[in-house]
Amino acid sequence: MKKTILCIAFFSPFILGISQVTDAEKQLKTQPADSVYGWKKGGLINLGISQTSLTNWAAGGQSSFSGNGLLNLFAHLKKEKGLWENYLDIGYGMMKQGKDDLQKTDDRIEFTSKYGRNITEKWYLAGLFNFKTQFADGYNYPNDSVKISDFMSPGYFLGAIGADYRPAENFTVFIAPITGRFTVVTDLELSDAGAFGVNPGDNVYSEFGGYIRMFLKHDVMKNITFQTKLDLFTNYLNKPQNIDVNWDVLLSMKVNEFISATLSTNLIYDDDIKISFDNNDDGIIDEKGPRVQFKEILAVGFSFKF
């Protein structure tokens, strides 16, 4: 029963997107060609902060301050037979609690470029390139003496060739049976430790497999936009039954022209990323293994959409 509810909750946004196809297609057909073809550019900038100050507070607690920044940019070029889409997503956040040093709460750089040539009204032959990494060192707080990640450690490069199904402008499913994925670890210590799936001492881990990417952007209400992206990858050469998952959700709620709230989540499962954990909470690491990673950020503050 729980699985059924989860499936309904997950796929309902995609079903909503499909339900808009007929009206969207009618609107496109009524527009002149000059208004459809050419470049379409835009983006979202969001800066949010939160602060708590406590002095002689009998109930206890700690003063804290946090800030998060989010930048989403896109640039699409549409021609009569081709479509080139480009996305850049950048996020960074810091938090200070009590007397502790600043800690990183978000750190992300992702660029995606996809080009397709249409073979039918809704299907394209397409190629996709994706790159991901981060800006700064990462630590498993409160232990800030051992680095667990860095810029280009890891860095992910993915290239895929397949078919792109586009029933509507803001809903696509890209299916690629031919995909190469490369995990790069340039940091010497992390490389020697065999972090992120590389063999100890190596800097690159190569995989060949299949890839699926689903994307949906939907205006739930006048000032509320829902956007989600799901990436699935299987390595044909090593444990193909273990599917890597990367699922992003962004909910934007606009109060006025410059004030808004955003809720973003990121769920990751990668069989090659070994997470250290303490099974009995005795402060000693018992084992390492793949686990579900989840991040959620709620920010209220300045927002500008263009």
C-alpha positions as CSV (number, residue, x, y, z in Angstrom):
1,M,0.0,0.0,0.0
2,K,2.9,2.4,0.9
3,K,4.6,1.7,-2.4
4,T,1.3,2.4,-4.3
5,I,0.9,5.8,-2.5
6,L,4.5,6.7,-3.2
7,C,4.2,5.9,-6.9
8,I,1.0,8.0,-7.1
9,A,2.7,10.9,-5.3
10,F,5.7,10.7,-7.5
11,F,4.1,10.4,-10.9
12,S,1.2,12.7,-10.4
13,P,3.2,15.8,-11.5
14,F,4.1,14.1,-14.7
15,I,0.4,13.1,-15.3
16,L,-0.6,16.7,-14.7
17,G,2.0,17.8,-17.3
18,I,0.7,15.3,-19.9
19,S,-2.8,16.6,-19.3
20,Q,-1.7,20.0,-20.5
21,V,-0.4,18.7,-23.9
22,T,-3.5,19.3,-26.0
23,D,-4.0,22.9,-25.0
24,A,-0.2,23.6,-25.3
25,E,-0.1,22.1,-28.8
26,K,-3.1,24.2,-29.9
27,Q,-1.5,27.4,-28.7
28,L,1.8,26.6,-30.5
29,K,0.0,25.9,-33.8
30,T,-1.8,29.3,-33.7
31,Q,1.6,31.2,-33.2
32,P,3.5,32.4,-36.2
33,A,6.8,30.6,-37.0
34,D,8.9,33.7,-36.2
35,S,7.6,33.7,-32.6
36,V,8.4,29.9,-32.1
37,Y,11.9,29.7,-33.7
38,G,15.0,31.3,-32.3
39,W,16.6,31.8,-28.9
40,K,14.6,31.6,-25.7
41,K,16.5,32.6,-22.5
42,G,15.7,33.1,-18.9
43,G,16.5,32.3,-15.3
44,L,15.9,32.5,-11.6
45,I,18.0,34.1,-8.8
46,N,17.1,33.4,-5.2
47,L,18.9,34.6,-2.1
48,G,17.5,33.6,1.3
49,I,18.8,34.1,4.9
50,S,17.6,33.1,8.3
51,Q,18.8,34.3,11.7
52,T,18.1,33.3,15.4
53,S,19.6,35.3,18.3
54,L,19.3,34.0,21.9
55,T,20.5,35.8,25.1
56,N,20.0,34.2,28.5
57,W,17.3,32.1,27.0
58,A,15.9,29.9,29.7
59,A,14.5,27.3,27.4
60,G,17.9,26.7,25.9
61,G,19.2,26.6,22.3
62,Q,21.9,28.3,20.2
63,S,22.0,31.5,18.1
64,S,22.4,30.7,14.4
65,F,22.7,32.3,11.0
66,S,22.4,30.8,7.6
67,G,22.3,31.9,4.0
68,N,21.6,30.2,0.7
69,G,21.9,31.3,-2.9
70,L,20.3,29.6,-6.0
71,L,20.9,30.4,-9.6
72,N,19.0,28.7,-12.5
73,L,19.7,29.7,-16.1
74,F,18.5,28.4,-19.4
75,A,19.1,29.1,-23.1
76,H,17.2,27.2,-25.8
77,L,17.6,27.5,-29.6
78,K,14.7,26.2,-31.6
79,K,15.0,25.7,-35.4
80,E,12.6,24.0,-37.9
81,K,14.2,20.6,-37.4
82,G,16.4,21.0,-34.4
83,L,16.3,22.0,-30.7
84,W,19.3,22.9,-28.6
85,E,18.7,23.2,-24.8
86,N,21.2,24.4,-22.2
87,Y,20.8,24.6,-18.4
88,L,23.1,25.9,-15.7
89,D,22.2,25.3,-12.0
90,I,24.3,26.7,-9.2
91,G,23.6,26.5,-5.5
92,Y,25.6,27.5,-2.4
93,G,24.8,27.8,1.3
94,M,26.5,28.4,4.6
95,M,25.4,28.1,8.3
96,K,26.9,29.2,11.6
97,Q,25.5,27.8,14.8
98,G,26.6,29.0,18.3
99,K,30.4,29.1,18.5
100,D,30.9,26.6,15.8
101,D,32.7,27.5,12.6
102,L,30.9,28.2,9.4
103,Q,29.6,25.0,7.8
104,K,28.5,24.3,4.3
105,T,24.9,23.4,3.7
106,D,24.7,23.5,-0.1
107,D,27.3,23.3,-2.8
108,R,26.5,22.5,-6.4
109,I,27.5,23.2,-10.0
110,E,25.6,21.5,-12.8
111,F,25.6,22.1,-16.6
112,T,23.5,20.2,-19.1
113,S,23.3,20.6,-22.9
114,K,21.1,18.6,-25.1
115,Y,20.6,18.7,-28.9
116,G,17.9,16.9,-30.9
117,R,16.7,16.6,-34.5
118,N,13.0,15.8,-34.7
119,I,12.0,12.6,-36.6
120,T,8.2,13.0,-35.7
121,E,6.1,15.7,-34.1
122,K,7.0,14.5,-30.6
123,W,10.2,12.4,-31.0
124,Y,13.8,13.6,-31.5
125,L,17.0,11.9,-32.1
126,A,19.2,13.5,-29.4
127,G,22.5,13.7,-27.7
128,L,23.1,14.9,-24.2
129,F,26.1,16.2,-22.1
130,N,26.0,16.7,-18.4
131,F,28.7,17.9,-15.9
132,K,28.5,18.1,-12.1
133,T,30.8,19.2,-9.4
134,Q,31.1,21.5,-6.4
135,F,32.9,24.7,-5.4
136,A,34.5,24.1,-2.0
137,D,35.9,21.4,0.4
138,G,33.3,19.2,2.1
139,Y,33.5,17.7,5.6
140,N,31.4,15.2,7.6
141,Y,30.6,17.7,10.4
142,P,31.2,18.0,13.3
143,N,34.5,16.4,12.2
144,D,36.1,19.2,10.1
145,S,39.6,17.7,10.0
146,V,39.1,15.0,7.4
147,K,38.0,16.2,3.9
148,I,35.5,14.0,2.2
149,S,35.0,16.0,-1.1
150,D,36.4,19.0,-3.0
151,F,36.2,20.8,-6.4
152,M,36.4,18.0,-9.1
153,S,36.4,15.4,-6.3
154,P,34.1,14.2,-7.4
155,G,33.4,15.6,-10.9
156,Y,30.9,13.8,-13.0
157,F,30.9,13.8,-16.9
158,L,28.1,12.1,-18.8
159,G,27.5,11.8,-22.5
160,A,24.5,10.0,-23.9
161,I,22.9,9.3,-27.3
162,G,19.3,8.3,-27.6
163,A,15.7,9.5,-28.2
164,D,13.9,12.4,-26.7
165,Y,10.1,12.3,-26.2
166,R,8.5,15.8,-26.0
167,P,4.7,15.8,-25.8
168,A,4.8,19.3,-24.5
169,E,7.3,22.2,-24.2
170,N,7.8,21.7,-20.4
171,F,7.7,17.9,-20.3
172,T,10.4,15.6,-21.8
173,V,11.6,12.0,-21.4
174,F,15.1,11.3,-22.7
175,I,16.0,7.6,-23.2
176,A,19.6,6.8,-24.0
177,P,20.7,3.1,-24.4
178,I,24.3,4.3,-25.2
179,T,25.8,6.3,-22.3
180,G,29.3,6.9,-20.9
181,R,29.7,8.2,-17.4
182,F,33.1,9.3,-15.9
183,T,33.7,10.0,-12.3
184,V,36.8,12.2,-11.7
185,V,38.6,12.5,-8.3
186,T,41.5,14.9,-8.6
187,D,42.3,15.2,-4.8
188,L,45.3,13.0,-4.0
189,E,44.1,11.8,-0.6
190,L,40.5,11.0,-1.8
191,S,42.0,9.2,-4.8
192,D,44.3,7.1,-2.7
193,A,41.3,6.2,-0.4
194,G,39.3,5.0,-3.5
195,A,36.5,7.6,-2.9
196,F,33.4,7.8,-5.2
197,G,34.1,4.5,-6.8
198,V,37.6,5.1,-8.3
199,N,40.2,2.4,-7.7
200,P,42.7,3.5,-5.0
201,G,45.3,5.7,-6.6
202,D,43.3,6.3,-9.8
203,N,41.7,9.6,-10.8
204,V,38.9,8.4,-13.2
205,Y,36.2,5.7,-12.9
206,S,34.5,4.9,-16.3
207,E,31.1,3.3,-16.7
208,F,29.1,2.3,-19.8
209,G,25.4,1.9,-19.6
210,G,21.8,3.1,-20.1
211,Y,20.4,6.4,-19.0
212,I,16.9,8.0,-18.6
213,R,16.1,11.6,-17.8
214,M,12.6,12.9,-17.1
215,F,11.9,16.7,-16.7
216,L,8.7,18.5,-15.9
217,K,8.0,22.1,-15.2
218,H,4.4,23.0,-14.3
219,D,2.6,26.1,-13.1
220,V,0.5,24.8,-10.2
221,M,-1.1,28.2,-9.6
222,K,-0.5,31.8,-10.8
223,N,2.5,32.3,-8.5
224,I,3.6,28.7,-7.7
225,T,5.8,26.8,-10.1
226,F,6.8,23.1,-9.7
227,Q,9.9,21.7,-11.4
228,T,11.3,18.2,-11.1
229,K,14.1,16.2,-12.8
230,L,14.8,12.5,-12.4
231,D,18.0,10.9,-13.6
232,L,18.4,7.1,-13.7
233,F,21.6,5.3,-14.8
234,T,22.5,1.6,-14.9
235,N,26.1,0.3,-15.6
236,Y,25.9,-2.5,-18.1
237,L,29.4,-3.8,-17.1
238,N,29.0,-3.9,-13.3
239,K,25.9,-4.8,-11.3
240,P,23.3,-3.5,-13.8
241,Q,20.5,-4.3,-11.4
242,N,21.8,-1.5,-9.1
243,I,20.3,1.7,-10.6
244,D,21.8,5.0,-9.7
245,V,19.1,7.7,-8.9
246,N,19.3,11.5,-8.8
247,W,16.0,13.2,-8.2
248,D,15.7,17.0,-7.9
249,V,12.5,19.0,-7.0
250,L,12.2,22.7,-6.9
251,L,9.0,24.5,-5.7
252,S,8.9,28.3,-6.2
253,M,6.3,30.4,-4.5
254,K,6.3,34.0,-5.4
255,V,4.9,36.6,-2.9
256,N,5.5,39.7,-5.1
257,E,8.0,40.8,-7.7
258,F,11.1,40.4,-5.6
259,I,10.1,38.3,-2.5
260,S,9.5,34.6,-2.8
261,A,10.0,31.2,-1.1
262,T,11.7,28.2,-2.6
263,L,11.7,24.6,-1.4
264,S,14.3,22.4,-3.0
265,T,15.1,18.7,-2.4
266,N,17.7,16.4,-3.8
267,L,17.6,12.6,-3.4
268,I,20.6,10.5,-4.5
269,Y,21.4,6.8,-4.5
270,D,24.7,5.7,-6.1
271,D,26.0,2.2,-5.5
272,D,29.6,3.4,-6.0
273,I,29.5,6.1,-3.2
274,K,30.3,4.5,0.1
275,I,28.9,6.3,3.1
276,S,30.5,5.8,6.6
277,F,28.0,5.1,9.4
278,D,27.9,4.1,13.0
279,N,25.3,1.3,13.6
280,N,25.1,1.5,17.4
281,D,25.9,5.2,18.0
282,D,29.1,4.5,20.0
283,G,31.1,7.0,18.0
284,I,33.0,4.3,16.1
285,I,32.5,3.8,12.3
286,D,31.3,0.2,11.9
287,E,31.1,0.0,8.1
288,K,30.9,1.8,4.8
289,G,28.3,1.2,2.1
290,P,25.8,2.8,-0.3
291,R,23.0,4.6,1.3
292,V,20.1,7.0,0.2
293,Q,21.3,10.6,0.5
294,F,18.7,13.3,0.9
295,K,18.9,17.1,1.1
296,E,16.2,19.7,1.7
297,I,16.5,23.5,1.6
298,L,13.7,25.9,2.4
299,A,14.6,29.6,1.7
300,V,12.6,32.8,2.0
301,G,14.1,36.0,0.6
302,F,15.0,38.0,-2.5
303,S,14.0,36.4,-5.8
304,F,14.3,37.7,-9.4
305,K,12.9,35.8,-12.4
306,F,13.8,36.8,-15.9
